[in-house]
């Protein structure tokens, strides 16, 4: 069905009230410009807190300009790609602002990458310099990259800046990098920031690469500010809020929905380098943290912490457990135990600036917030289509397509992949199976590639995970397909029990068979200590499929431990 069959444009977002129809790409020229505006509006408010470091917004602007001068001295020019490979920190933010303020394009690297993976992105993006760390969790990032590809331009002498840790001979420490900017006039740096526009490319966000090679998503300053300024407004970010940012900065959730959104709204950024439930609770108490977002595992660990009952979390106001499928029971526990004012849910993917749909926390029912990802974000169009691209009836599962300002211009240097992902008339094929109800609320069912076909019937693992995840002894669960001679495929479940729970694989399989249709019930069950995840906390289902095949080959329907 053609796009003309959709509701008229003026009626499409009637549920978005006037106070949320604000475009932050019109209020700020660029991400670095947002720092300057915040400094003018909130000069004395704390912008970043990290250990003993406390930067006000006024001071953040000053340091940013010095960092832009240093980046220009390093040779960063408009359009140059520069990578940052480091854990969350104040210097990560300053490095990003330095690159972007000089007109460069930021290329964040996953902190779990090894040398070969990082080298691929450095080469693919054509990065000319690298900001990184040494000694983080025993890893020598520049050393790993050099062992994999010593000829890369970003690894040449004088092109690596070490944010923290020991700098090797030929590399620059952060202090050396900043000092080198002294000859560059402040007026030149400010002029460089002025030249960065909304349509300027801000970053190339490489996908997680759970299957195949990562692809670089090209996004702009305007897209980023408009999308996550809006989303943070819906989530009720306020000047003076304090956001403990645990999601990694190399991901949109920690970067654009994290520290950038804080700058836009005058909130305080508290970068968290590594996650520890005890440390997080201590920081939340000491710094009166009011915003906490992250993957479901973050909240599961907090809720399981023995320190939680004595922790004072009374300042906590805004919470979001981010995943396409968050167990409703987890959201209920968050509401009852952590007691935030606002509990939010939404959906996005990197190719759409990580914003497609959102709930409205004070307007939408708790049931809609916990069982759906809301409705289309303002000025983002959505459709649910069949394999031929025709709209399906409401209540019917199909692929979710979206169109609008959040959609990427394309994958970096991959025209064929771009054409495969985006239709000629601008619709992004998300690859996610979804259902839209009569009110426009959307429920994500699964990834198309994860659908398991059992004897001709489609099984959506996310649905099975949601239902079986209600078992009182289950902390988390992942379901995958595994080849079966008679049925083609059957399902296998990997189950992580809650702390102190004794979960038997065979008993769980029997319980599941009595709860859901036989073709959906897992034929194979393994009780494991943890699910394999990438640094964005997505479950690595390819790895689980391999494990499931091993489980079947051993001739066992159930198992304990890691199969």
C-alpha positions as CSV (number, residue, x, y, z in Angstrom):
1,X,0.0,0.0,0.0
2,X,1.4,3.4,-0.8
3,X,2.3,5.9,1.8
4,X,-0.7,8.1,0.8
5,X,-2.9,5.6,2.7
6,X,-1.5,6.8,6.0
7,X,-3.3,9.5,8.0
8,X,-2.8,13.0,6.8
9,X,0.4,14.7,8.1
10,X,-1.4,17.2,10.3
11,X,-3.4,14.4,12.1
12,X,-0.5,12.0,12.5
13,X,0.9,13.4,15.7
14,X,-2.3,14.8,17.3
15,X,-1.3,13.1,20.6
16,X,1.8,15.3,20.9
17,X,0.9,18.4,22.9
18,X,2.2,21.9,21.9
19,X,4.8,22.0,24.7
20,X,6.6,19.1,23.2
21,X,6.6,20.5,19.6
22,X,10.0,22.2,20.0
23,X,12.9,21.7,17.7
24,X,16.3,21.9,19.4
25,X,18.1,21.9,16.0
26,X,16.6,25.4,15.7
27,X,17.7,26.5,19.2
28,X,21.3,25.3,18.8
29,X,23.7,25.4,15.8
30,X,25.5,22.3,16.7
31,X,26.5,20.1,19.6
32,X,29.4,22.3,20.6
33,X,27.2,25.3,20.2
34,X,24.8,23.7,22.8
35,X,27.6,24.0,25.3
36,X,28.0,27.7,24.6
37,X,24.2,28.3,25.0
38,X,24.2,26.2,28.2
39,X,27.1,28.3,29.6
40,X,25.1,31.4,29.0
41,X,21.9,30.1,30.5
42,X,23.3,28.1,33.4
43,X,26.9,29.4,34.0
44,X,27.1,28.4,37.7
45,X,25.4,25.0,37.4
46,X,27.5,21.9,37.5
47,X,27.9,20.4,34.1
48,X,30.2,17.4,34.7
49,X,31.1,15.7,38.0
50,X,33.8,13.0,37.9
51,X,35.6,12.2,41.2
52,X,37.2,15.5,42.3
53,X,36.5,17.2,39.0
54,X,33.5,19.5,39.0
55,X,33.0,21.7,36.0
56,X,30.3,24.3,35.8
57,X,28.8,25.0,32.4
58,X,30.8,28.2,32.2
59,X,34.0,26.4,32.8
60,X,33.0,23.6,30.4
61,X,32.7,26.1,27.6
62,X,36.2,27.5,28.4
63,X,37.8,24.0,28.5
64,X,35.9,23.0,25.3
65,X,37.3,26.0,23.4
66,X,40.8,25.1,24.6
67,X,40.2,21.6,23.4
68,X,39.1,22.8,20.0
69,X,42.3,24.8,19.8
70,X,44.2,21.7,20.6
71,X,42.3,19.7,18.0
72,X,43.1,22.3,15.3
73,X,46.7,22.2,16.3
74,X,46.6,18.4,15.9
75,X,45.5,19.0,12.4
76,X,41.8,18.2,12.6
77,X,40.0,19.9,9.7
78,X,36.3,20.0,8.7
79,X,35.2,16.5,7.5
80,X,38.2,14.7,9.1
81,X,37.2,11.5,10.9
82,X,38.6,11.1,14.4
83,X,38.0,8.1,16.7
84,X,37.5,7.9,20.4
85,X,38.1,4.5,22.0
86,X,37.7,4.8,25.7
87,X,35.3,4.3,28.6
88,X,33.0,7.0,29.9
89,X,34.8,10.0,31.3
90,X,34.8,13.8,31.3
91,X,37.7,13.6,28.8
92,X,35.7,11.5,26.4
93,X,33.2,14.3,26.3
94,X,35.9,16.9,25.8
95,X,37.6,14.9,23.1
96,X,34.3,14.6,21.3
97,X,33.5,18.3,21.6
98,X,37.1,19.2,20.4
99,X,36.7,17.1,17.3
100,X,33.3,18.3,16.5
101,X,34.1,21.9,17.3
102,X,37.0,21.8,14.8
103,X,34.5,20.6,12.2
104,X,35.6,16.9,12.4
105,X,33.5,13.8,12.5
106,X,33.4,11.7,15.6
107,X,33.9,7.9,15.3
108,X,33.2,6.2,18.7
109,X,34.7,2.8,19.2
110,X,33.3,0.0,21.3
111,X,35.3,-0.5,24.5
112,X,35.0,-4.3,24.2
113,X,36.6,-4.4,20.8
114,X,39.9,-6.1,20.4
115,X,42.7,-4.9,18.0
116,X,41.3,-6.4,14.8
117,X,37.8,-5.0,15.4
118,X,39.0,-1.6,16.2
119,X,41.5,-1.6,13.3
120,X,38.7,-2.4,10.9
121,X,36.7,0.7,11.9
122,X,39.7,2.9,11.9
123,X,40.5,1.9,8.4
124,X,36.9,1.8,7.1
125,X,36.2,5.3,8.4
126,X,39.5,6.7,7.3
127,X,40.2,8.0,10.8
128,X,43.2,10.4,11.0
129,X,43.6,10.4,14.8
130,X,42.7,8.4,17.8
131,X,41.8,9.4,21.4
132,X,42.1,6.5,23.7
133,X,43.3,5.1,27.0
134,X,45.8,2.6,28.3
135,X,45.5,0.4,31.3
136,X,41.7,0.3,31.4
137,X,40.7,-3.1,32.8
138,X,44.2,-4.4,31.8
139,X,43.8,-3.4,28.1
140,X,46.3,-1.4,26.0
141,X,44.0,-0.1,23.3
142,X,46.6,1.6,21.1
143,X,48.9,-1.4,21.5
144,X,46.2,-3.8,20.4
145,X,45.3,-1.7,17.4
146,X,49.0,-1.4,16.4
147,X,49.5,-5.1,16.6
148,X,46.6,-5.6,14.3
149,X,47.3,-2.9,11.8
150,X,50.5,-0.8,12.4
151,X,50.1,1.1,9.2
152,X,46.9,2.9,10.0
153,X,47.0,6.7,9.7
154,X,45.3,7.1,13.1
155,X,48.1,5.3,14.8
156,X,51.0,7.2,13.3
157,X,53.4,9.2,15.6
158,X,51.7,12.2,17.0
159,X,48.2,11.0,16.0
160,X,47.3,9.1,19.2
161,X,46.1,11.1,22.3
162,X,46.0,9.2,25.5
163,X,43.1,10.4,27.7
164,X,44.3,8.5,30.7
165,X,47.1,6.1,31.4
166,X,50.7,5.9,30.2
167,X,51.4,7.3,26.8
168,X,53.8,5.3,24.6
169,X,56.7,7.0,22.9
170,X,55.4,9.1,20.0
171,X,51.9,9.3,21.5
172,X,50.5,12.4,23.3
173,X,49.3,12.6,26.8
174,X,46.1,14.6,27.4
175,X,48.2,17.4,29.0
176,X,50.5,17.5,26.0
177,X,47.6,17.6,23.6
178,X,46.0,20.5,25.4
179,X,49.2,22.4,25.7
180,X,49.9,22.1,22.0
181,X,46.8,24.2,21.3
182,X,48.2,27.4,22.8
183,X,49.5,28.8,19.5
184,X,46.0,28.6,18.0
185,X,44.0,31.8,18.7
186,X,40.8,31.6,20.7
187,X,39.1,33.6,18.0
188,X,40.0,30.9,15.4
189,X,38.5,28.2,17.6
190,X,35.3,30.1,18.1
191,X,35.1,30.7,14.4
192,X,35.5,27.0,13.8
193,X,32.6,26.2,16.1
194,X,30.5,28.9,14.4
195,X,31.1,27.2,11.1
196,X,29.6,23.9,12.2
197,X,26.0,23.7,11.1
198,X,23.0,21.5,11.7
199,X,23.5,19.7,8.4
200,X,27.2,19.0,9.2
201,X,28.0,15.3,9.9
202,X,28.5,14.9,13.7
203,X,29.5,11.3,13.8
204,X,29.7,7.9,12.2
205,X,28.1,5.4,14.7
206,X,29.2,1.9,13.8
207,X,26.6,-0.7,14.5
208,X,27.4,-3.4,17.1
209,X,28.3,-6.0,14.5
210,X,26.7,-9.0,16.2
211,X,26.4,-10.4,12.7
212,X,29.0,-9.6,10.0
213,X,31.1,-6.5,9.8
214,X,29.9,-3.3,11.6
215,X,28.4,-0.6,9.3
216,X,28.9,3.1,9.9
217,X,25.7,5.1,10.4
218,X,26.2,8.7,9.2
219,X,24.3,11.2,11.3
220,X,24.3,15.0,11.7
221,X,24.4,17.6,14.5
222,X,20.8,18.7,13.6
223,X,19.4,15.2,13.7
224,X,21.1,14.5,17.0
225,X,19.9,17.7,18.7
226,X,16.4,17.5,17.4
227,X,15.9,13.8,18.3
228,X,17.4,13.7,21.8
229,X,16.6,17.2,22.8
230,X,13.0,16.2,22.1
231,X,13.1,12.8,23.8
232,X,14.8,14.2,26.9
233,X,12.0,16.9,27.1
234,X,9.4,14.1,26.9
235,X,11.2,12.4,29.7
236,X,11.2,15.6,31.7
237,X,14.9,16.3,31.9
238,X,15.3,19.6,33.8
239,X,18.0,22.1,34.5
240,X,19.7,20.9,37.7
241,X,18.9,17.3,37.2
242,X,21.8,14.9,37.9
243,X,22.2,12.0,35.5
244,X,24.5,9.1,36.4
245,X,25.3,7.9,32.9
246,X,26.1,4.1,32.8
247,X,25.3,3.3,29.2
248,X,28.6,3.6,27.2
249,X,29.4,6.8,25.4
250,X,30.2,4.9,22.2
251,X,26.4,4.1,22.0
252,X,23.7,6.6,21.3
253,X,22.1,5.9,24.7
254,X,25.1,7.1,26.6
255,X,26.2,9.8,24.1
256,X,23.2,11.6,22.6
257,X,20.4,10.5,25.0
258,X,23.0,10.9,27.7
259,X,25.6,13.6,28.0
260,X,24.4,15.6,25.0
261,X,20.8,15.7,26.2
262,X,22.1,16.9,29.6
263,X,23.9,19.8,28.0
264,X,20.8,20.7,26.0
265,X,18.7,20.8,29.1
266,X,21.2,22.0,31.7
267,X,21.4,18.8,33.6
268,X,24.6,17.5,35.4
269,X,26.6,14.7,33.7
270,X,28.1,12.0,36.0
271,X,30.0,9.6,33.8
272,X,30.2,6.0,35.2
273,X,33.3,4.1,33.9
274,X,32.4,0.6,34.9
275,X,29.2,-0.8,36.5
276,X,29.1,-2.0,40.1
277,X,25.8,-2.0,41.9
278,X,27.4,-1.0,45.2
279,X,29.3,1.9,43.7
280,X,26.3,3.1,41.7
281,X,24.1,3.1,44.9
282,X,26.8,5.1,46.8
283,X,27.1,7.6,44.0
284,X,23.3,8.0,43.7
285,X,23.1,8.7,47.4
286,X,26.1,11.1,47.6
287,X,25.3,13.1,44.5
288,X,21.5,13.0,44.7
289,X,21.1,11.4,41.3
290,X,17.7,12.2,39.7
291,X,18.0,10.4,36.4
292,X,19.0,6.8,35.8
293,X,18.7,4.9,32.5
294,X,20.2,1.7,31.3
295,X,19.6,-1.8,30.1
296,X,17.4,-4.2,32.1
297,X,20.5,-5.9,33.6
298,X,21.4,-2.6,35.4
299,X,18.1,-2.5,37.2
300,X,18.1,-6.2,37.9
301,X,21.5,-5.9,39.6
302,X,20.4,-2.9,41.6
303,X,17.2,-4.5,42.7
304,X,19.2,-7.6,43.8
305,X,21.9,-5.6,45.7
306,X,21.9,-6.2,49.5
307,X,22.7,-2.5,49.9
308,X,19.5,-1.4,48.2
309,X,17.2,-1.4,51.3
310,X,19.4,1.0,53.2
311,X,20.2,3.3,50.2
312,X,18.6,6.7,50.1
313,X,17.4,7.1,46.5
314,X,14.7,9.7,47.3
315,X,16.2,12.1,44.6
316,X,15.6,9.6,41.8
317,X,12.9,11.0,39.5
318,X,13.3,9.7,36.0
319,X,14.0,6.1,35.1
320,X,14.1,4.1,31.8
321,X,15.0,0.5,31.3
322,X,16.0,0.4,27.7
323,X,15.4,-2.6,25.5
324,X,13.0,-3.6,22.8
325,X,11.5,-6.0,25.2
326,X,11.6,-5.1,28.9
327,X,9.9,-7.7,31.2
328,X,6.7,-6.1,32.6
329,X,7.6,-7.6,36.0
330,X,10.9,-5.7,36.0
331,X,9.1,-2.4,35.4
332,X,6.7,-3.2,38.2
333,X,9.6,-3.9,40.5
334,X,11.3,-0.7,39.5
335,X,8.1,1.3,40.2
336,X,7.5,-0.3,43.5
337,X,11.0,-0.5,44.9
338,X,12.9,2.5,43.3
339,X,9.7,4.6,43.2
340,X,10.6,7.1,40.4
341,X,8.2,9.8,39.4
342,X,8.6,8.9,35.7
343,X,9.0,5.5,34.1
344,X,9.6,5.7,30.3
345,X,9.8,3.4,27.4
346,X,10.5,3.8,23.7
347,X,12.2,2.4,20.7
348,X,14.9,3.4,18.3
349,X,17.8,2.0,16.3
350,X,21.1,3.6,15.4
351,X,20.0,4.0,11.7
352,X,17.2,6.3,13.0
353,X,19.2,8.3,15.5
354,X,17.9,5.8,18.1
355,X,14.5,7.5,18.1
356,X,11.3,6.1,16.4
357,X,8.7,5.8,19.1
358,X,8.2,7.0,22.7
359,X,5.7,6.9,25.5
360,X,4.6,10.0,27.4
361,X,5.2,9.2,31.0
362,X,2.6,11.4,32.7
363,X,-0.1,10.8,30.0
364,X,0.2,7.2,29.0
365,X,-1.1,4.4,31.2
366,X,1.4,2.3,33.1
367,X,0.2,-0.8,31.2
368,X,1.1,1.0,27.9
369,X,4.5,2.0,29.2
370,X,5.3,-1.5,30.3
371,X,3.9,-3.5,27.4
372,X,4.6,-1.2,24.4
373,X,7.2,1.2,23.2
374,X,4.7,4.0,22.7
375,X,3.6,5.8,19.6
376,X,5.6,7.5,16.8
377,X,7.8,10.3,17.9
378,X,6.9,13.8,16.7
379,X,7.4,14.1,13.0
380,X,8.5,10.5,12.6
381,X,6.3,8.3,10.5
382,X,5.8,4.6,11.1
383,X,4.3,1.7,9.2
384,X,3.9,-2.0,9.7
385,X,4.2,-3.9,6.5
386,X,4.3,-7.4,5.0
387,X,7.2,-8.9,3.1
388,X,6.1,-7.0,-0.1
389,X,6.0,-3.7,1.7
390,X,2.2,-3.4,1.9
391,X,0.6,-2.1,5.1
392,X,-0.9,-4.8,7.2
393,X,-4.1,-4.4,9.3
394,X,-3.8,-3.1,12.9
395,X,-3.1,-5.9,15.3
396,X,-1.2,-7.9,12.7
397,X,2.5,-8.6,12.9
398,X,4.8,-7.2,10.2
399,X,8.1,-5.4,9.7
400,X,8.3,-1.9,11.2
401,X,9.3,0.8,8.8
402,X,10.0,4.4,9.7
403,X,10.6,7.7,7.8
404,X,11.5,11.2,8.9
405,X,14.3,13.4,10.0
406,X,15.8,10.8,12.3
407,X,16.7,8.4,9.5
408,X,20.4,8.3,8.5
409,X,21.6,9.6,5.2
410,X,23.2,6.2,4.8
411,X,26.0,3.8,5.8
412,X,29.5,5.2,5.4
413,X,31.0,4.1,2.1
414,X,28.4,1.4,1.6
415,X,25.9,2.4,-1.1
416,X,24.6,-1.1,-1.7
417,X,23.8,-1.7,2.0
418,X,22.2,1.8,2.2
419,X,19.9,1.0,-0.8
420,X,18.9,-2.3,0.9
421,X,18.1,-0.5,4.1
422,X,16.2,2.6,2.8
423,X,13.5,2.6,0.1
424,X,13.6,5.1,-2.7
425,X,10.9,7.1,-1.0
426,X,12.8,7.3,2.3
427,X,11.4,4.5,4.4
428,X,13.9,2.7,6.7
429,X,13.4,-1.0,6.9
430,X,14.2,-1.6,10.6
431,X,14.3,-5.4,10.5
432,X,12.1,-5.6,13.6
433,X,8.7,-7.4,13.7
434,X,6.1,-5.2,15.4
435,X,2.4,-4.9,16.0
436,X,0.5,-1.6,16.1
437,X,-2.9,-1.4,17.9
438,X,-5.8,0.8,16.9
439,X,-4.5,3.7,19.0
440,X,-1.1,3.7,17.3
441,X,0.8,2.1,20.2
442,X,3.5,-0.3,19.0
443,X,4.8,-3.5,20.5
444,X,8.1,-4.9,19.3
445,X,7.7,-8.6,18.7
446,X,11.2,-9.7,17.5
447,X,13.9,-9.3,15.0
448,X,13.0,-10.7,11.6
449,X,16.3,-12.7,11.6
450,X,15.5,-14.2,15.0
451,X,12.0,-15.6,14.1
452,X,12.0,-19.4,14.5
453,X,9.8,-21.4,12.1
454,X,8.7,-24.6,13.9
455,X,6.8,-27.0,11.7
456,X,5.6,-24.1,9.5
457,X,4.5,-21.9,12.4
458,X,6.3,-18.6,13.2
459,X,7.6,-18.4,16.8
460,X,8.8,-15.0,18.0
461,X,11.5,-15.6,20.6
462,X,10.8,-12.2,22.3
463,X,7.2,-13.3,23.0
464,X,8.4,-16.6,24.5
465,X,11.0,-14.7,26.5
466,X,8.4,-12.3,27.8
467,X,6.0,-15.0,29.0
468,X,8.6,-17.4,30.4
469,X,10.5,-14.6,32.0
470,X,7.6,-14.2,34.5
471,X,8.8,-17.4,36.2
472,X,9.6,-16.3,39.8
473,X,13.1,-17.8,39.7
474,X,14.1,-16.3,36.4
475,X,16.5,-13.4,36.3
476,X,16.8,-13.3,32.5
477,X,16.1,-15.5,29.5
478,X,17.0,-15.8,25.8
479,X,15.4,-18.1,23.3
480,X,16.9,-19.1,19.9
481,X,16.1,-21.5,17.2
482,X,18.1,-24.7,16.6
483,X,17.8,-27.1,13.7
484,X,15.5,-30.1,14.1
485,X,15.2,-33.0,11.7
486,X,11.5,-33.4,11.9
487,X,10.2,-29.8,12.6
488,X,12.9,-27.9,10.7
489,X,13.6,-25.8,13.8
490,X,12.7,-25.9,17.5
491,X,13.4,-23.5,20.3
492,X,16.1,-23.6,22.9
493,X,16.0,-21.5,26.0
494,X,19.0,-20.2,28.0
495,X,17.9,-19.2,31.5
496,X,19.7,-17.2,34.1
497,X,18.2,-17.8,37.6
498,X,17.8,-15.1,40.2
499,X,20.4,-15.0,42.9
500,X,20.0,-17.8,45.5
501,X,17.3,-19.5,43.3
502,X,17.6,-23.2,42.5
503,X,16.3,-23.6,39.0
504,X,16.2,-27.1,37.4
505,X,16.3,-27.2,33.6
506,X,14.0,-30.1,33.2
507,X,11.5,-28.7,35.7
508,X,11.5,-25.4,33.8
509,X,11.0,-27.1,30.5
510,X,8.0,-29.0,31.9
511,X,6.6,-25.8,33.4
512,X,7.0,-23.9,30.1
513,X,5.3,-26.7,28.1
514,X,2.2,-26.3,30.3
515,X,2.2,-22.5,29.9
516,X,2.5,-21.9,26.1
517,X,1.6,-23.6,22.9
518,X,3.6,-26.8,22.3
519,X,5.3,-25.5,19.1
520,X,6.5,-22.4,21.0
521,X,7.7,-24.2,24.2
522,X,11.5,-24.7,24.3
523,X,12.5,-28.2,23.4
524,X,16.0,-27.6,24.9
525,X,16.8,-25.7,28.1
526,X,20.1,-24.7,29.6
527,X,20.5,-23.0,33.0
528,X,23.5,-20.6,32.7
529,X,25.2,-18.1,34.9
530,X,25.0,-15.3,32.4
531,X,23.9,-14.5,28.9
532,X,26.6,-13.4,26.4
533,X,26.2,-9.8,25.6
534,X,28.0,-7.1,23.5
535,X,29.1,-3.8,25.1
536,X,25.7,-2.3,24.2
537,X,24.2,-5.1,26.4
538,X,22.4,-6.8,23.5
539,X,22.3,-10.6,23.8
540,X,24.6,-12.3,21.3
541,X,22.1,-14.7,19.8
542,X,24.5,-16.0,17.2
543,X,26.7,-17.3,20.0
544,X,23.7,-18.8,21.7
545,X,22.7,-20.6,18.5
546,X,26.1,-22.2,18.4
547,X,25.8,-23.2,22.0
548,X,22.3,-24.6,21.3
549,X,23.6,-26.8,18.5
550,X,26.3,-28.1,20.8
551,X,23.6,-28.9,23.4
552,X,21.6,-30.9,20.8
553,X,24.6,-32.7,19.5
554,X,25.4,-33.9,23.0
555,X,22.0,-35.6,22.8
556,X,20.5,-33.8,25.8
557,X,17.3,-31.7,26.0
558,X,18.4,-29.9,29.1
559,X,21.6,-28.8,30.7
560,X,23.1,-26.9,33.6
561,X,25.9,-24.5,33.3
562,X,27.3,-23.1,30.0
563,X,26.7,-25.7,27.3
